[in-house]
């Protein structure tokens, strides 16, 4: 059902937890499947003066695909500019998961991207 890569990440996610004093927090949930994600980001400026995601953590309550997609998203955007992070699509997340996600679980990758967008919105509104 899931690839070896997905199961490896599921068994040892690197970005689970929460940041102290985050720059922004985004929380989303899908009542249909019960998955809930909360992403916290810390934003700093790089040497060029661009805002980058310096650190990121996620708390995910959900299925294998929800946990893995949120962890994968964090690995994809850490160190990226806000603009680059906002350009990540669900297809990008699935590709980084190894491209093998059961059709009925694809919506989980949308949750991760939505939570990130809300965290960035929260940051920008502060």
C-alpha positions in Angstrom: 0.0 0.0 0.0 2.7 2.5 1.0 6.3 2.6 -0.4 9.3 1.8 1.8 10.3 5.5 1.7 6.9 6.5 3.2 7.0 3.9 5.9 10.6 4.9 6.8 9.5 8.5 7.3 6.4 7.4 9.2 8.4 5.4 11.6 10.9 8.3 12.2 9.5 11.7 11.3 12.1 14.5 11.8 9.9 17.6 12.2 7.3 16.5 14.8 6.8 18.8 17.7 6.3 22.5 18.2 8.5 25.6 18.2 8.8 27.9 21.2 7.9 31.5 20.2 7.0 30.7 16.6 6.7 33.5 14.0 3.5 31.9 12.8 1.2 29.0 13.4 -1.3 27.4 11.0 -3.8 24.7 12.0 -6.1 22.8 9.6 -8.3 19.8 9.9 -10.4 17.6 7.7 -13.6 16.5 9.5 -14.2 13.8 6.9 -11.1 11.8 7.7 -10.3 13.2 11.1 -6.7 14.4 10.2 -5.5 17.6 12.0 -2.2 19.4 11.4 -0.6 22.3 13.1 2.5 23.8 11.6 4.7 26.4 13.4 7.4 28.3 11.6 10.2 30.6 12.7 11.1 33.2 10.1 14.4 35.0 9.9 16.2 37.1 7.2 19.0 35.6 5.2 22.2 37.5 4.1 20.2 38.9 1.2 17.5 40.3 3.5 14.9 37.7 2.3 12.5 36.2 4.8 13.3 32.5 5.1 11.7 29.6 7.1 14.6 29.1 9.5 12.8 26.4 11.5 9.6 24.5 11.2 7.7 21.9 13.3 4.4 20.1 12.8 2.0 18.3 15.1 -0.1 15.8 13.1 -3.0 13.7 14.3 -3.9 11.4 11.5 -3.1 8.6 9.1 0.2 7.5 7.7 -0.2 9.8 4.7 -1.0 12.8 6.9 2.0 12.3 9.1 4.4 11.6 6.3 3.1 14.4 4.0 3.4 17.0 6.8 7.0 15.8 7.7 8.0 15.8 4.0 6.6 19.3 3.5 8.7 20.6 6.5 11.8 19.1 4.9 11.0 20.7 1.6 10.5 24.3 2.9 13.0 24.6 5.8 15.6 27.1 4.7 13.5 28.3 1.7 12.2 31.8 1.3 8.5 32.5 2.1 7.9 32.9 -1.7 9.5 29.5 -2.5 7.6 27.8 0.3 4.3 29.1 -1.0 5.0 27.6 -4.4 5.1 24.0 -3.1 2.2 22.1 -4.5 0.5 18.9 -3.4 2.1 17.2 -6.4 5.5 18.3 -5.2 4.8 16.8 -1.8 3.6 13.5 -3.3 6.6 13.4 -5.6 8.9 13.8 -2.5 7.0 11.0 -0.8 8.1 8.7 -3.6 5.0 9.2 -5.8 3.1 6.3 -4.3 0.1 7.4 -2.2 -3.2 5.6 -2.3 -5.7 7.7 -4.2 -8.0 7.9 -1.2 -5.2 9.4 0.9 -4.0 12.1 -1.6 -6.2 14.8 0.2 -3.8 14.5 3.2 -1.0 16.3 1.2 -3.4 19.2 0.7 -3.7 19.6 4.4 0.0 20.0 4.9 0.2 22.7 2.2 -2.9 24.4 3.7 -1.4 24.4 7.2 1.8 26.0 5.9 -0.1 28.7 4.1 -2.0 29.5 7.3 1.2 29.6 9.3 2.7 32.1 6.8 -0.6 34.2 6.8 -0.4 34.2 10.6 3.3 35.4 10.4 2.4 38.1 7.9 -0.5 39.4 10.0 1.6 39.9 13.1 
